[in-house]
Amino acid sequence: MSMIPEELVDQVRDGADLVGIIGETVELKRTGSDYRGPCPFHGGTHRNFAVIPKKGRYYCFVCHESGDVFSWFMKRVGMDYPTAVREVARRSGIVIPERAERAGPDPLEPLFGAAAVAQDWFTRQLVESADAAGAREYLQGRDIALDTAALHGLGYAPPGKAFLGAMAQLGLEQPVLVEAGLAAVRDDGSVVPRFRSRLLFPIHDLRGRVVGFGGRLLGPGEPKYLNSPESPIFHKGRQLYNLHQAKGPIRREETVILVEGYFDVLRLVLAGVEHVVAPLGTALTSDQATLLRRFAPTATLLYDSDQAGLRATFRAGDELLRHAVRVRVATMPPGEDPDTLVRRGGGAALEPILRDAIDLLERKLQLLEQKGWFEGVDHQREALDRLLPTIRAAADPLTRDLYLKEVAQRTGVSRETLVHQLADRQEPAAPAPTPGEAQRQPAGGGVPRSRPRPARRVDAAERDLLRVLIRERGWLERAVAEVPVEWFETAELREVYEALRRSPENTGSTLFLEQLSPGARRAYAWLDSIEAKYGAPDPDRTYVDACRTLEVRPLRRQLAALNRRIKEQDRVMTPEDFDALVLERARLTREIATRLPEELLKRSIRRGDVDAR
């Protein structure tokens, strides 16, 4: 089957007469803005089947079948996805040009199919299963009706292995479930469901196909939110929650609203604000910013106003600026998030907040001014250090010029000096200068030109572990009990970790940074800049991998030292000494293999240390 361009698929979906198509076989009657009729899927006689033109979807309130116009032809007629698109296009008078035929079927179709089947099963569990009583109570406590949750595809993953048994009955094999990220293989080779005892939010690609899930834990434990792992169809850093539904409204509004969580998105959509999306539990990535730029030239960040929310706001804002998106920041009242605000006051409570949103740089200036950071030379220097990254991020020349003008006026620093600083600091500073790193004054006392600092070697596992602990409070609490300070051999990173352990509630605040030495402050800024550029790591996998790597690091060094001794040709060694070394090497190798799975060991050896500049 030939490939159909994504833009054309959107055009076909938007142009389809869903009511007319379904009305050919179902007797529909208008009820408000929707249409109701008997469900053709379970053979109902009451009008429990709804067609919702505004959303382009159908939904049965009894059997919970749902989908869009393409799903209708796939489920009712048995068409595959491309054939369904072509059939809807034919009925809508849209011509799809023929392209070269692809050799063979889509190899990813089994994974898309498995995700779709799993989503239907999870939704049925949420509505019908006794195990999901707690999930239903949780949704009720958040003022989300069960029918509303099911309409939006929410589901429940029960404890135990019931999911695997159900999928086996439906003909889905375990290797497909593992590859689709729906199941995981333990160290002992057993297969378990990826999601257990979690409320699930389906994540779709731009074509509306389910590709993964975000799961909220409903009982004690960590992590609170767990996403599907990276798979051939799911890429956390390249997809956004609700974009498949929001892209049309985003184009119409010519702007997008970014919020932090799944519930924030759902609450705004229920309030009629449809041009809203959320990253998938991580900092906004470059790929996600590129994706948003395709649909809108502007964005409004509607994150929490606490310290963590502000850090996420400015990281996301700088990333969007790098992609020439104009960024505004809406300020939430203290202690509120979009979900709680709209739940209590409806969409009307949100309108003035969005209306009063201000430019990203202006919001930074506002906060710095409130804290008195433009008073005194030291504070002004630190204020400029916080403003320069945002100016530097602005890819649009006009936006950058306006930023330079505003900061020069606000701080009294000349535009020429600011421009020089921007050119002089294109890369983040290393955690600490090496002994031979200081730059010498040129003859004649002139100002030396900036040159790249020599690379400082930083252990990748130390770096990755700290990146998780800085962002994830739950993992930091776990690390206090599991990660000794001695695991951090880089002095500046060890100092950052000790400060995190002392005052986790102040992470990233001015009070927190004031505890650190200048070198440790640079290390913290460096870690933060990595996340801003590449996005946050997957916390659960990164934490475990980094801890395992650091735990066996002393053993690997002992093994390396043994290998060097064994290979020394000029060393006089008795056969007994040689045999003892070989036995010790075998013991160390076995112990490392027990603590560190082979693939992780290979990856840790491959990546080795990383350069920090």
Helices and strands as residue ranges (DSSP letters): H 6-15, H 18-23, E 29-31, E 34-37, E 49-52, E 57-60, E 66-67, H 69-76, H 81-92, H 109-128, G 130-132, H 133-141, H 146-151, E 155-157, H 162-169, H 174-179, E 183-185, E 191-193, E 198-204, E 210-217, E 225-227, G 236-238, H 243-253, E 256-258, H 262-270, E 276-277, H 286-295, E 298-301, H 307-322, E 326-329, H 338-355, E 358-359, H 360-370, H 377-393, H 397-411, H 415-424, E 456-459, H 460-471, H 473-482, G 485-487, H 491-502, G 504-506, H 510-514, H 518-534, H 539-567, H 575-595, H 598-607, E 609-612
